[in-house]
Amino acid sequence: MAEELNVSELIVEILWNRGLTDVEEMDKFLSPLLRHMANPVEIPGLAEAVEVIAKGVAEGRTLGVWGDYDVDGITATAVVKEFFGSRGIDIPHHLPNRMEEGYGMNTEGVEQLREQGVDMLLTVDCGISDLEPVARAKELGMIVVVSDHHLPGDELPEADAICNPRLIEGGSCDDLAGVGVAFMLMVALNKLLPGDPVDVRPLLDLVALGTIADIVKLTGQNRILVKNGLLIIKEAKRPGMAALKVVSDYERQAELGAGQIGYNLAPRINAAGRMGDPTKALNLLLADSFDEAMPIAEELNSINMERRRQEQEIAEQAFAQAESMKHMAGFVLHGEDWHPGIIGIVASRVVEKYYRPTLILCTSETGEGLLKGSGRSVSEYNLYEGLQAVSGVLEGFGGHKQAAGLSLKPENLTALREQFNNHVVDTLGPEPLTPTLKLDHELGFSNINHTLLKELELLQPFGMGNPEPLFATKKVTVAEHRTFGREREHVKVVLKDEETGTRLPGKAWRMASTLTHQVRDRKMRFAFSPKIDRFRGIPTIDLLIKDWIF
């Protein structure tokens, strides 16, 4: 198989262990070409949605798009506006202000769009649970098409068409992000609208950015969209993308992996929506020139820096609360004045530190006297099902297996804390789980070279559903050890394979408190991912250390 694919046996073994068992599947994974994309009409409801929109356009209706304030919703809105813009049609939009409107649709915003002349409404990355606002749009004489990827509830909105891959379980497109659904909708519309079809490939940078940010599985259709979108991001022909790369300290035409986009580019887009106005991020992505884009990118960068400062403050308070609740299997943490746009990120950090399902709540700023919350989970616990189980004390909730949002009355906080913990105990058992690392292979230092690292790059983009390959060393000696960073929180080591004499450098991020200087000269085994470090322009091999045992 390795010979047929022209790769090493190690790559085939990694793919085999990840469930790809024939050459054709592996070839598609290693070369995810756009021609391997599913037919858009495989998405439930998409064919009807396309017909409704095309008919409305033919009748001369004014189409408006309603998105969400996160990266997925902002990029999905940008995809629709740019697609129609390339056909000479200007599309009004509404992105909710997180502080004033909260998540999803609302009747006031629908009424505003109607006043602007919108009589056909398309939702992207939202709408599947917005029964009232959709009903109000219909009352106002609008045609409504809902495109979403969130789990549908028991009742669906009374829209003219609903396009959502999750209406049917196990479909080829059910892991698409909201921007992926919006893109597939535009691909299908491209053939139905009058005039010559436009080239939709330049939209793939937006699709990749939104898909990576929404932490959906980077396999199947998402892998094809992201892999091809990363090539467009590298070219950076979009002025907003070029400016975003520059303020993130990258060269304009730097080749970025999914991790770099998720950790550096996406948070700057997200910061706009988290701290208030997502329209700034939309304006950046749709800017016509680099000169127009750069000031917006710099503003988003400043907003993101403030977001990071607040995040650290809230995280420290949340960690202190979690310490006092370490006897519990599921955490429900609450801070009166915590920022609603930041608690989701902090929930992720609490899960990373304590490995327990976590809900973080703060007082809603939309004025209805409710607590608003964000939840994150561990892989073994379905958060959406957990919230369903405690829905009796909630005012509302929605989301996925690993991430969700919720609201409740302040007087129900104690009941939620008790019921949520009980459900986690019933599901996972009373003992807190220990996070585990799944290793792909043991790898000797003599096998780690630039050829192997180039082959591992073929497995990119890494993310949920396609983790970065992780290897184990045999016993090696810690030849050198030193700490670095502003607070000396990171560790640099040099590891020596005694059999071959090979020495390789490694870094362990935020591990100075546990990987101390006492390991110097000891023989240990490490879990690691090999990297090419291009610091100062000279490519060298570096090991990213994840864990170790004596």
C-alpha positions as CSV (number, residue, x, y, z in Angstrom):
1,M,0.0,0.0,0.0
2,A,2.8,2.4,0.9
3,E,4.5,1.7,-2.5
4,E,1.2,2.4,-4.4
5,L,0.7,5.7,-2.5
6,N,4.4,6.6,-2.7
7,V,4.7,7.2,1.1
8,S,6.4,5.4,4.0
9,E,4.8,2.5,5.8
10,L,4.5,4.6,8.9
11,I,2.1,7.0,7.1
12,V,0.0,4.0,6.0
13,E,0.0,2.6,9.5
14,I,-1.2,5.9,10.9
15,L,-4.0,6.1,8.4
16,W,-5.0,2.5,9.0
17,N,-5.2,3.1,12.7
18,R,-7.5,6.0,12.0
19,G,-10.0,3.9,10.2
20,L,-8.9,4.2,6.5
21,T,-8.4,0.6,5.3
22,D,-8.0,0.7,1.5
23,V,-5.7,2.5,-0.9
24,E,-8.5,4.6,-2.5
25,E,-9.7,6.0,0.9
26,M,-6.1,6.8,1.8
27,D,-5.4,8.4,-1.5
28,K,-8.4,10.7,-1.1
29,F,-7.3,11.6,2.4
30,L,-3.7,12.4,1.2
31,S,-5.0,14.3,-1.9
32,P,-8.4,15.9,-0.8
33,L,-9.3,17.4,-4.2
34,L,-12.4,19.5,-4.8
35,R,-13.7,17.0,-7.2
36,H,-14.1,14.6,-4.3
37,M,-16.7,16.9,-2.7
38,A,-20.2,15.6,-2.2
39,N,-23.0,16.8,-4.4
40,P,-24.5,19.8,-2.4
41,V,-28.0,18.3,-2.8
42,E,-26.9,15.5,-0.4
43,I,-27.5,18.0,2.4
44,P,-31.1,17.6,3.6
45,G,-33.3,20.4,2.4
46,L,-30.7,22.1,0.3
47,A,-32.4,21.4,-3.1
48,E,-35.6,23.0,-1.8
49,A,-33.7,26.0,-0.3
50,V,-31.9,26.7,-3.6
51,E,-35.2,26.5,-5.5
52,V,-36.9,28.9,-3.1
53,I,-34.0,31.5,-3.3
54,A,-33.7,31.2,-7.1
55,K,-37.4,31.7,-7.5
56,G,-37.4,34.7,-5.1
57,V,-34.5,36.3,-7.0
58,A,-36.3,35.8,-10.3
59,E,-39.4,37.5,-8.8
60,G,-37.2,40.5,-7.9
61,R,-37.3,40.0,-4.1
62,T,-34.7,41.6,-1.9
63,L,-32.6,39.0,-0.2
64,G,-31.2,39.6,3.3
65,V,-28.8,37.4,5.3
66,W,-28.9,36.9,9.1
67,G,-25.6,35.4,10.5
68,D,-24.1,34.8,13.9
69,Y,-21.5,36.8,15.9
70,D,-18.8,34.1,15.9
71,V,-16.2,33.3,13.2
72,D,-18.4,30.6,11.7
73,G,-21.4,33.0,11.4
74,I,-19.3,36.0,10.2
75,T,-17.5,34.0,7.5
76,A,-20.8,32.4,6.4
77,T,-22.4,35.9,6.1
78,A,-19.3,37.0,4.1
79,V,-19.6,34.0,1.8
80,V,-23.2,34.9,0.9
81,K,-22.6,38.6,0.5
82,E,-19.5,38.1,-1.7
83,F,-21.2,35.4,-3.8
84,F,-24.2,37.7,-4.6
85,G,-21.9,40.7,-4.9
86,S,-19.9,39.0,-7.6
87,R,-23.3,38.7,-9.5
88,G,-24.0,42.4,-9.0
89,I,-26.5,41.9,-6.2
90,D,-26.0,43.8,-2.9
91,I,-27.2,41.8,0.1
92,P,-28.3,43.6,3.4
93,H,-27.2,41.7,6.5
94,H,-27.8,41.4,10.2
95,L,-25.2,40.1,12.7
96,P,-26.5,40.3,16.3
97,N,-24.6,42.3,18.9
98,R,-23.7,39.7,21.5
99,M,-24.2,42.1,24.5
100,E,-27.5,43.6,23.3
101,E,-29.2,40.8,21.4
102,G,-27.6,37.5,22.5
103,Y,-27.3,34.4,20.3
104,G,-29.5,33.7,17.3
105,M,-32.4,35.6,15.7
106,N,-34.8,38.1,17.3
107,T,-38.0,39.7,16.2
108,E,-36.7,43.3,16.5
109,G,-33.8,42.5,14.1
110,V,-36.2,40.8,11.7
111,E,-38.5,43.9,11.7
112,Q,-35.5,46.2,11.0
113,L,-34.5,44.1,8.0
114,R,-38.1,44.3,6.7
115,E,-38.0,48.1,7.1
116,Q,-34.8,48.0,4.9
117,G,-36.9,46.4,2.2
118,V,-35.8,42.8,2.7
119,D,-38.6,40.4,1.7
120,M,-36.6,37.2,1.5
121,L,-34.4,36.1,4.5
122,L,-31.6,33.6,4.5
123,T,-30.2,32.5,7.9
124,V,-26.6,31.2,8.1
125,D,-25.2,29.3,11.1
126,C,-28.4,29.9,13.1
127,G,-32.2,29.7,12.8
128,I,-32.9,26.1,13.5
129,S,-34.3,26.9,17.0
130,D,-35.6,30.4,16.3
131,L,-39.3,29.6,16.0
132,E,-40.7,33.0,17.1
133,P,-38.4,35.2,14.9
134,V,-39.0,33.0,11.8
135,A,-42.8,33.2,12.5
136,R,-42.6,37.0,12.8
137,A,-40.7,37.1,9.4
138,K,-43.5,35.1,7.8
139,E,-46.1,37.4,9.3
140,L,-44.3,40.3,7.7
141,G,-44.5,38.7,4.3
142,M,-41.0,37.4,4.0
143,I,-39.9,34.2,2.4
144,V,-37.6,32.5,4.9
145,V,-34.8,30.0,4.2
146,V,-33.0,28.6,7.2
147,S,-29.5,27.2,6.7
148,D,-27.8,26.0,9.9
149,H,-25.7,23.1,11.2
150,H,-26.8,23.1,14.9
151,L,-28.8,20.2,16.2
152,P,-32.5,20.6,15.5
153,G,-35.0,20.6,18.5
154,D,-38.3,18.7,18.6
155,E,-40.0,21.5,16.7
156,L,-38.7,23.1,13.5
157,P,-39.3,26.7,12.5
158,E,-42.1,27.3,9.9
159,A,-39.7,28.4,7.2
160,D,-40.2,28.0,3.4
161,A,-37.2,25.8,3.3
162,I,-34.8,24.4,6.0
163,C,-31.3,23.3,4.9
164,N,-29.4,21.5,7.7
165,P,-27.1,18.4,7.4
166,R,-28.2,17.3,10.9
167,L,-31.8,16.8,9.9
168,I,-30.7,13.3,9.0
169,E,-28.1,11.3,11.0
170,G,-25.1,9.8,9.3
171,G,-25.1,11.8,6.1
172,S,-21.9,12.6,4.1
173,C,-22.1,16.3,5.1
174,D,-23.3,16.1,8.8
175,D,-20.0,17.5,10.2
176,L,-20.1,20.7,8.1
177,A,-19.8,24.0,9.9
178,G,-22.4,26.8,9.2
179,V,-20.0,28.4,6.7
180,G,-19.7,25.0,4.9
181,V,-23.4,24.7,4.6
182,A,-23.6,28.3,3.3
183,F,-20.9,27.6,0.8
184,M,-22.6,24.4,-0.5
185,L,-25.8,26.4,-0.9
186,M,-24.0,29.0,-3.0
187,V,-22.4,26.3,-5.1
188,A,-25.8,24.9,-5.9
189,L,-27.3,28.4,-6.5
190,N,-24.5,29.2,-8.9
191,K,-26.0,26.8,-11.4
192,L,-29.6,28.0,-11.0
193,L,-29.3,31.8,-11.0
194,P,-29.4,33.5,-14.4
195,G,-26.2,34.5,-16.1
196,D,-22.8,32.8,-16.2
197,P,-21.7,30.9,-13.1
198,V,-19.0,32.7,-11.1
199,D,-15.8,31.1,-9.7
200,V,-16.6,30.1,-6.1
201,R,-13.1,28.9,-5.3
202,P,-11.9,32.3,-3.9
203,L,-14.5,31.9,-1.2
204,L,-12.7,28.8,0.2
205,D,-10.4,30.9,2.5
206,L,-13.5,32.1,4.3
207,V,-14.8,28.5,4.5
208,A,-11.5,27.3,5.9
209,L,-11.3,30.1,8.5
210,G,-14.9,29.5,9.8
211,T,-14.6,25.7,9.7
212,I,-11.4,25.7,11.7
213,A,-12.7,28.2,14.2
214,D,-15.9,26.2,14.9
215,I,-13.9,23.1,16.0
216,V,-15.8,20.6,13.8
217,K,-14.2,17.4,12.6
218,L,-11.5,18.0,10.0
219,T,-12.3,14.8,8.1
220,G,-14.5,14.1,5.1
221,Q,-16.0,17.1,3.4
222,N,-14.5,19.5,6.0
223,R,-11.0,18.2,5.2
224,I,-11.4,18.9,1.5
225,L,-12.8,22.4,2.1
226,V,-10.1,23.3,4.7
227,K,-7.2,21.8,2.8
228,N,-8.1,23.8,-0.3
229,G,-9.0,26.9,1.7
230,L,-5.5,26.9,3.3
231,L,-4.0,27.3,-0.2
232,I,-6.2,30.4,-0.8
233,I,-5.2,31.7,2.7
234,K,-1.5,31.2,1.7
235,E,-2.0,33.3,-1.4
236,A,-3.7,36.0,0.7
237,K,-5.3,37.7,-2.3
238,R,-8.2,38.8,-0.1
239,P,-7.0,42.1,1.4
240,G,-8.6,41.4,4.8
241,M,-6.9,38.0,5.1
242,A,-3.5,39.6,4.2
243,A,-4.1,42.2,6.9
244,L,-5.2,39.6,9.4
245,K,-2.0,37.6,8.8
246,V,0.2,40.7,9.2
247,V,-1.3,41.7,12.6
248,S,-0.9,38.1,13.7
249,D,2.8,38.5,13.0
250,Y,2.9,36.4,9.8
251,E,4.2,37.2,6.4
252,R,1.4,38.1,4.0
253,Q,2.0,34.9,2.0
254,A,3.0,32.6,4.9
255,E,1.8,29.0,4.7
256,L,-0.3,28.4,7.8
257,G,-1.6,25.2,9.3
258,A,-5.1,24.8,10.9
259,G,-3.5,25.2,14.4
260,Q,-2.0,28.6,13.5
261,I,-5.3,29.8,12.1
262,G,-7.2,28.5,15.1
263,Y,-4.9,30.1,17.7
264,N,-3.9,33.3,15.9
265,L,-6.2,34.4,13.0
266,A,-9.6,33.2,14.3
267,P,-9.4,34.8,17.8
268,R,-8.9,38.2,16.2
269,I,-12.1,37.7,14.2
270,N,-13.9,36.3,17.1
271,A,-12.9,39.1,19.4
272,A,-15.1,41.5,17.5
273,G,-18.2,39.5,18.2
274,R,-17.2,38.5,21.7
275,M,-16.6,42.1,22.8
276,G,-19.6,43.6,21.0
277,D,-19.8,44.4,17.3
278,P,-19.1,41.5,14.8
279,T,-19.7,43.9,11.8
280,K,-16.1,45.1,12.2
281,A,-14.8,41.6,11.4
282,L,-17.2,41.3,8.5
283,N,-16.0,44.6,7.1
284,L,-12.4,43.4,7.4
285,L,-13.1,40.2,5.4
286,L,-15.0,42.1,2.7
287,A,-12.5,45.0,2.4
288,D,-11.7,46.0,-1.1
289,S,-8.0,47.0,-0.5
290,F,-5.2,46.3,1.9
291,D,-5.2,50.0,2.9
292,E,-8.8,49.7,3.9
293,A,-8.3,46.4,5.7
294,M,-5.2,47.2,7.7
295,P,-6.8,49.8,10.2
296,I,-9.7,47.4,10.9
297,A,-7.2,44.5,11.4
298,E,-5.2,46.6,13.9
299,E,-8.4,47.6,15.8
300,L,-9.4,43.9,16.0
301,N,-5.9,43.1,17.2
302,S,-6.3,45.7,20.0
303,I,-9.7,44.3,20.9
304,N,-8.2,40.8,21.0
305,M,-5.5,42.0,23.4
306,E,-8.1,43.4,25.8
307,R,-10.1,40.1,25.4
308,R,-6.9,38.1,26.4
309,R,-6.4,40.4,29.5
310,Q,-10.0,39.9,30.6
311,E,-9.7,36.1,29.8
312,Q,-6.7,35.8,32.2
313,E,-8.5,37.6,34.9
314,I,-11.7,35.5,34.6
315,A,-9.7,32.3,34.3
316,E,-7.8,32.9,37.6
317,Q,-11.1,33.4,39.4
318,A,-12.7,30.3,37.7
319,F,-9.7,28.2,38.6
320,A,-10.0,29.3,42.2
321,Q,-13.7,28.3,42.2
322,A,-12.9,25.0,40.5
323,E,-10.3,24.2,43.2
324,S,-13.0,24.5,45.9
325,M,-15.2,22.1,44.0
326,K,-12.7,19.4,43.1
327,H,-14.9,16.8,44.8
328,M,-17.5,17.3,42.0
329,A,-17.5,15.4,38.7
330,G,-19.0,18.3,36.7
331,F,-18.3,22.0,37.4
332,V,-20.9,24.8,37.3
333,L,-18.9,28.0,37.9
334,H,-20.4,31.5,38.3
335,G,-19.1,35.1,38.3
336,E,-21.5,38.0,38.5
337,D,-19.5,40.3,36.3
338,W,-17.6,37.9,34.1
339,H,-17.7,38.9,30.4
340,P,-20.3,36.8,28.5
341,G,-18.1,36.9,25.4
342,I,-15.2,35.3,27.1
343,I,-16.6,32.6,29.4
344,G,-16.6,30.0,26.6
345,I,-12.9,30.3,26.2
346,V,-12.4,30.1,30.0
347,A,-14.6,27.0,30.1
348,S,-12.2,25.4,27.6
349,R,-9.3,26.2,29.8
350,V,-11.0,24.8,32.9
351,V,-11.7,21.6,31.0
352,E,-8.1,21.4,29.9
353,K,-6.8,21.9,33.4
354,Y,-9.3,19.7,35.4
355,Y,-10.7,17.4,32.7
356,R,-14.3,17.7,33.7
357,P,-17.4,18.9,31.9
358,T,-17.7,22.6,32.8
359,L,-20.5,25.2,32.6
360,I,-19.5,28.8,33.3
361,L,-22.2,31.4,34.0
362,C,-22.5,35.2,34.3
363,T,-25.2,37.7,34.5
364,S,-26.8,38.4,31.1
365,E,-26.3,41.9,29.8
366,T,-29.4,41.8,27.7
367,G,-31.5,42.9,30.6
368,E,-33.9,40.0,31.2
369,G,-32.5,39.1,34.6
370,L,-31.2,35.7,33.5
371,L,-27.8,34.0,33.9
372,K,-26.2,33.2,30.6
373,G,-23.6,30.4,30.3
374,S,-21.2,28.5,28.0
375,G,-20.2,24.9,28.5
376,R,-17.4,22.8,27.3
377,S,-16.9,19.0,27.8
378,V,-14.5,16.1,27.7
379,S,-14.7,13.6,24.8
380,E,-16.4,11.0,27.0
381,Y,-19.4,13.2,27.9
382,N,-22.1,14.5,25.6
383,L,-22.8,18.0,26.8
384,Y,-25.9,18.5,24.7
385,E,-27.5,15.4,26.2
386,G,-26.3,16.5,29.7
387,L,-28.2,19.8,29.3
388,Q,-31.2,18.0,28.0
389,A,-31.2,15.9,31.2
390,V,-31.2,19.1,33.4
391,S,-33.5,21.2,31.1
392,G,-36.2,21.4,33.8
393,V,-34.1,24.1,35.6
394,L,-33.0,25.9,32.4
395,E,-34.7,28.7,30.4
396,G,-33.0,27.6,27.2
397,F,-30.0,25.8,25.8
398,G,-28.4,24.6,22.5
399,G,-25.2,23.4,21.0
400,H,-23.1,20.3,20.3
401,K,-21.6,17.3,22.1
402,Q,-18.5,19.2,23.2
403,A,-19.8,22.9,23.4
404,A,-23.1,24.5,24.3
405,G,-24.8,27.6,25.5
406,L,-27.5,27.9,28.2
407,S,-29.6,30.4,30.2
408,L,-31.4,30.1,33.5
409,K,-33.0,32.1,36.4
410,P,-30.5,33.0,39.1
411,E,-32.6,31.1,41.7
412,N,-32.0,27.9,39.8
413,L,-28.2,28.0,40.0
414,T,-27.9,25.7,43.0
415,A,-30.3,23.2,41.5
416,L,-28.4,23.2,38.2
417,R,-25.1,22.7,40.0
418,E,-26.5,19.6,41.8
419,Q,-28.4,18.1,38.9
420,F,-25.5,18.6,36.4
421,N,-23.0,17.0,38.8
422,N,-25.4,14.1,39.4
423,H,-25.8,13.5,35.6
424,V,-22.1,13.5,35.1
425,V,-21.6,11.0,37.9
426,D,-24.4,8.8,36.5
427,T,-22.8,8.9,33.0
428,L,-19.1,8.8,33.8
429,G,-18.9,7.4,37.4
430,P,-18.0,9.1,40.6
431,E,-14.2,9.2,40.0
432,P,-12.9,12.1,37.9
433,L,-11.5,10.9,34.6
434,T,-7.9,11.1,33.7
435,P,-7.1,12.5,30.3
436,T,-5.2,10.1,28.1
437,L,-3.0,10.5,25.0
438,K,-3.5,8.2,22.1
439,L,-0.1,7.4,20.5
440,D,0.3,6.6,16.9
441,H,3.7,4.8,17.1
442,E,7.0,4.4,18.9
443,L,9.6,6.4,16.9
444,G,13.3,6.2,17.3
445,F,15.4,9.4,16.9
446,S,17.3,7.9,13.9
447,N,14.0,7.8,12.0
448,I,13.2,11.5,12.5
449,N,14.3,13.4,9.5
450,H,13.1,16.1,7.1
451,T,11.6,13.5,4.7
452,L,9.4,12.1,7.5
453,L,8.3,15.5,8.5
454,K,7.3,16.4,4.9
455,E,5.3,13.2,4.8
456,L,3.6,14.0,8.1
457,E,2.6,17.4,6.5
458,L,0.4,15.4,4.0
459,L,-1.8,14.5,7.0
460,Q,-2.6,18.2,7.6
461,P,-4.9,20.0,8.5
462,F,-4.9,18.7,12.0
463,G,-7.8,19.3,14.4
464,M,-10.8,17.5,15.8
465,G,-11.3,14.1,14.2
466,N,-7.7,14.3,12.7
467,P,-5.3,14.9,15.6
468,E,-1.7,15.6,15.0
469,P,0.3,12.3,15.0
470,L,1.8,11.6,18.4
471,F,4.8,9.4,19.0
472,A,6.6,7.9,21.9
473,T,10.4,7.7,22.4
474,K,12.2,4.8,23.8
475,K,14.1,5.7,27.0
476,V,16.2,8.7,26.3
477,T,18.5,10.9,28.5
478,V,17.6,14.5,29.3
479,A,21.0,16.0,28.4
480,E,20.0,19.7,28.9
481,H,17.1,21.5,30.6
482,R,16.2,25.2,30.9
483,T,13.1,27.3,31.4
484,F,12.1,30.3,29.2
485,G,9.2,32.7,28.7
486,R,8.2,35.8,30.4
487,E,7.4,33.9,33.6
488,R,9.8,31.0,32.9
489,E,6.7,28.8,32.4
490,H,8.0,26.9,29.4
491,V,10.8,24.3,29.2
492,K,13.5,23.6,26.6
493,V,15.3,20.3,26.7
494,V,17.9,18.4,24.7
495,L,17.2,14.7,24.6
496,K,19.9,12.1,23.8
497,D,19.3,8.6,22.3
498,E,22.2,6.7,24.0
499,E,22.1,3.9,21.3
500,T,22.8,6.1,18.3
501,G,24.1,9.2,20.1
502,T,21.4,11.4,18.3
503,R,20.5,14.5,20.2
504,L,17.2,16.4,19.5
505,P,15.9,19.6,21.1
506,G,12.3,19.7,22.5
507,K,9.9,22.2,24.0
508,A,7.3,21.7,26.7
509,W,4.9,24.6,26.8
510,R,3.5,25.7,30.2
511,M,5.1,22.7,31.9
512,A,7.9,24.3,33.9
513,S,6.1,23.5,37.2
514,T,6.1,19.7,36.5
515,L,9.0,19.1,34.2
516,T,11.6,20.6,36.6
517,H,15.4,20.8,36.4
518,Q,15.5,17.6,38.5
519,V,14.9,15.5,35.4
520,R,18.4,16.5,34.1
521,D,20.5,13.4,33.3
522,R,17.5,11.1,33.9
523,K,16.4,8.4,31.5
524,M,12.7,8.9,30.5
525,R,10.2,8.2,27.8
526,F,8.4,11.2,26.1
527,A,5.2,11.6,24.1
528,F,5.9,14.1,21.3
529,S,5.1,15.4,17.9
530,P,8.1,16.2,15.7
531,K,8.1,19.7,14.1
532,I,10.2,21.8,11.7
533,D,11.3,24.9,13.6
534,R,12.0,27.8,11.3
535,F,13.2,30.2,13.9
536,R,15.7,32.7,12.4
537,G,15.0,31.2,9.0
538,I,17.0,28.0,9.5
539,P,14.8,24.9,9.4
540,T,15.7,22.5,12.3
541,I,13.9,19.5,13.8
542,D,12.2,20.2,17.2
543,L,10.1,18.0,19.4
544,L,6.8,19.3,20.8
545,I,6.6,17.4,24.1
546,K,3.1,16.5,25.4
547,D,3.9,14.1,28.3
548,W,6.5,11.9,29.9
549,I,7.0,8.9,32.2
550,F,10.0,7.8,34.1
